[in-house]
């Protein structure tokens, strides 16, 4: 179904009557005045049935779900900026993959996380480098009661057949002296269901999408001590094991069928975070972390190869470790001054055969930042930040097919960043914020050193001397309230990206990443949420973004629809019963930069009901893609048809 003008106008008509998501301070380092992030809380994630982080983020105004069909990866774009330009954090600790800066957000489940926060216009430079387009922070749970227990199970069906299940459990203990949190979750996907009108040898038969199984498991352990009212020290361990298959391209264009499989997509994180009060006015924040990523890819380029298990092999074994310190001081009534230093080492190791030696690449990145918050009475707040970042390439070696070893020369890049935001409080519920920024993003190891693009059957020429991308932006955001619990947010923005990194054809099938692009993004975000009447809550998230590529031969921006919207209604006729119907819609988007393949616009409806039985026990049922709509985020990669789920949850 096309995303028509009438659908857009219907969504906009709700602006006068409906919040998206409350605005609070991000849990990562920043001044309180910089609290312009959007918070997705646990209640919203549950009501809208968002099973992974990518799906959840698509609810945020200005955030667009993006699918890399050839790799079966779900990522997001924030006002046009992709995952390399908007880093992902877990409790303020960076977790993106060192090699390419991306992370398959479809592997990150939401059942045992507390909230997801998105910084768009202003994101504090105290957090570290690379925030050219903002930042995303995933917050893990922390108990607030002496004893907390949460457990649940959900079962899914497609056309009457068991399509998969999800289970989760958590235990939390809180005391004046500290806290303890242990949680685990697993989602096993036996297959994805196809819409009824899709049935062919490539996409799948009998309602089962070909090569579509997945299995994701995660455990989180958090231990904290609070020796003083302003002191807090915690150690967190996160282990995520995943596997996934890649459904083949089933579109109308001439594209090679691939049946790729990832039997290993594993991440492991350890991090320490501390808050130490130094007298009445000084606060020291600290963090130390290590993050690992292991990825095994089996590349079967035909159904026959898949059956014979005959294909190419690729394995990554990456890790990052780093640390950060922030010293903040109350210098005056309402004024704050903070300094931060962040260090991070990224190591990428890969090999193309099980017995082969590793190619190895290593970067070291430093960032020095400062931020000042100034208040003038109760009405005006100004916050300004600057940072100086630099990155050194410490190692780059590749084992060639002829047995020789190539050592790439070291390289160093640096960048200065700044941003300023002024916020005017009209009253206690309404405020207007204006921000201006100039921020950079260093090129990834993959952009500089990759020598092949197997998904496109291309050979790549390395370019270690790539310069940073730079984005200059302006943002105007109004936050307000229309009732005691109803809030709205509206933003206008413009971002200009210079020295954009684009893949350029050299000759034949040879390409190289170069700093040749300039892209302008202009757009609007609108979010509303609140009760129309006591038993009816309404939510709206709408984003409009227009991208203009200033150099003709660089091609179009892919995976970026002009319009996206999510609208939902939650009806609670009884205190124990709630019904939520939601609609996700978007306009068409280019799937390849040449513009020859497009994913059509669509609108998809979902339904969920929750019933509280009492004593912490609740039941839920849901129907995803209620009308069995055929749609795709990337042309040729059909999304799941109608699916039924039922579950039970216990909370104490």
PyMOL commands that set and color helices and strands:
alter all, ss='L'
color gray80, all
select helices_A, chain A and resi 5-12+32-34+42-47+53-57+105-107+125-127+303-308+445-449+552-554
alter helices_A, ss='H'
color red, helices_A
select strands_A, chain A and resi 23-24+37-41+63-68+73-78+87-90+93-94+113-119+135-140+147-158+161-175+178-189+214-225+232-245+261-278+282-299+312-332+335-351+359-376+380-399+405-407+412-425+431-441+452-453+458-461+469-481+487-507+510-533+536-549+563-574+577-586+589-590+598-599+602-614+617-624+643-651
alter strands_A, ss='S'
color yellow, strands_A
deselect
rebuild
show_as cartoon
